[in-house]
């Protein structure tokens, strides 16, 4: 059963996701960052869907469990494509969009194969195990990809502040989730902290994206080398 | 083993992204010139010292909160604590780290002063609206 804390964080997170769409719409960034906004819209829909199933079937029901993990899997794939769209923004002038898309699909297939390799010995609920495993692996792949993208930003001297903040916040989000999953696997724990933490981390991405859309104009510029940990 | 490697990589990259993200928040405010009255109140002219941070934050907490900057102030506060931690540990052994943390702490203080300026003008706007009503 969910407590008042979980319901409150859930509500805040959903409102923040709506806020991202509203901010993007108000600042004319809805089409420019279309995949990012599709991801946020999907998150809102999933959130409403989860709440409906929770209300009708309960937290411990099989319906909620399946819906939770399968929707999380779909959202992770969408976020992966959102990240790919950030690649397209950075490499737009080099006209390598086709290669970026192909690379993303190859990487997604590779992660799916690897995840299948990990879970294929499970005799029961193979698909469910696969869905959970691939979601966790995609977070780590997403983290590595975001780091590569950040390196490209520094190398190509990308100056668009909003884009830089979107990339950095996505990197933070992926790294927090990857660290959380790794800790969970390392300690094989179902401690309450591992239930509370992902919910809080989940609020960070819509919060930072809403901030980037609302506060930073599209023409704002930053010298990226000043942001690197080791000044260049 | 694998989970350990993933955890180590994630934490290292998390730190990298966190530092860069906080710097991107700070950089946006570093170009803003402080008004003479905020300069008087905070004692900060063009550059700030890390020692000013605590005082400016106390002043900041006296003003009504703006929902828009809550997130960035919290992130920069966490960044400032991390810098303090580095300053009292690693920076004692590595002198270049000492200089770097001092500069960064000064940027955090300047960021707080800019946030203070925004809060003051926000309070003024609110007061003006109430007077009109």
Contacts between the chains, C-beta under 8 A, distances in Angstrom:
chain1	res1	chain2	res2	distance
A	140	B	6	5.6
A	140	B	9	7.7
A	140	B	10	7.3
A	143	B	9	7.6
A	143	B	10	6.3
A	143	B	13	5.9
A	144	B	9	7.9
A	146	B	17	7.6
A	147	B	13	5.5
A	147	B	16	7.4
A	150	B	16	7.7
A	150	B	17	7.3
A	150	B	20	7.2
A	161	B	24	6.9
A	161	B	28	6.8
A	164	B	24	5.9
A	165	B	21	7.2
A	165	B	24	5.4
A	168	B	17	5.5
A	168	B	20	5.3
A	168	B	21	4.2
A	168	B	24	6.1
A	169	B	21	6.3
A	171	B	13	6.9
A	171	B	16	7.9
A	171	B	17	3.9
A	171	B	21	7.9
A	172	B	14	6.7
A	172	B	17	4.6
A	172	B	18	6.2
A	172	B	21	5.8
A	175	B	10	5.0
A	175	B	11	7.7
A	175	B	13	4.8
A	175	B	14	3.7
A	175	B	17	5.9
A	176	B	10	7.9
A	176	B	14	6.3
A	178	B	6	6.2
A	178	B	9	7.7
A	178	B	10	4.1
A	179	B	7	5.9
A	179	B	10	3.8
A	179	B	11	5.7
A	179	B	14	6.1
A	181	B	6	7.6
A	182	B	3	4.8
A	182	B	4	7.5
A	182	B	6	4.2
A	182	B	7	3.7
A	182	B	10	5.9
A	183	B	3	7.9
A	183	B	7	6.1
A	185	B	3	4.0
A	185	B	6	8.0
A	186	B	3	4.4
A	186	B	4	6.2
A	186	B	7	6.2
A	207	B	71	5.5
A	208	B	21	7.8
A	208	B	71	7.2
A	211	B	68	7.7
A	211	B	71	5.8
A	211	B	72	6.9
A	214	B	68	7.2
A	215	B	68	6.7
A	216	B	28	7.3
A	220	B	28	7.3
A	222	B	24	6.3
A	222	B	27	5.5
A	222	B	28	7.4
A	223	B	27	7.9
A	226	B	23	6.7
A	226	B	27	6.1
A	227	B	20	4.5
A	227	B	23	4.5
A	227	B	24	5.3
A	227	B	27	6.8
A	228	B	20	6.5
A	229	B	15	7.7
A	229	B	16	5.4
A	229	B	19	4.9
A	229	B	20	6.6
